[in-house]
Amino acid sequence: MEAPIYYSKSEFIETDTGNKVSRRATIAGPQNIILGGKTIISSGAIIRGDLRQSRPGHAVVISLGRYCVVGEGCVMRPPYKTYRGTFNYYPMKIGDHVHVGAGSVVEAATIGNHVEIGKNCIIGKFVIIKDCAKIADNSIVPPNTVIPALSLFAGSPASFAEDLPESTQELVESQTKQFYQSFQPLDRDR
């Protein structure tokens, strides 16, 4: 078990499903955001659920799976484009066990399960990251890039660096679960 990462209980809101959301995070349009459970949204993170198509009705803009970690100062906003003269936002779907490093900006269309995105990365519009992939710190992934499963991408612009081992799924899953379990309130109720 990793050393505990302590946080101030007054700074985080904990939901019934175990999500821990910092009061210092900006969650715009929360009715359009789904958190799968046991997800941590760190302080300074910005999640833009308010950016959605102007059609009436309820629309899920950003959905995060279980055991996701959104690092400090991350910005997550849905991808957008103008098609046939009409400006539209498109939904962003993020799988289970996804760790987004501090300071990263994400505008991907889809991020699979068991994905690690390093610190200070830029994930361009409509990027698709398949299961068990990793983006190295300080990488810039150009718009519309498809990152294959079990691959490491690095650089600016990001390109294929190496294959990841078959055990990546188990490794990332245990890392995200350990991180969640070690994320403990400092001021526990006695």
Salt bridges, closest charged atoms under 4 A:
GLU11 OE1 - ARG24 NH1 2.96
ASP50 OD1 - ARG48 NE 2.85
GLU107 OE2 - ARG77 NE 3.01
GLU173 OE1 - HIS114 NE2 2.96
GLU173 OE2 - LYS177 NZ 3.39
ASP189 OD2 - LYS9 NZ 3.34
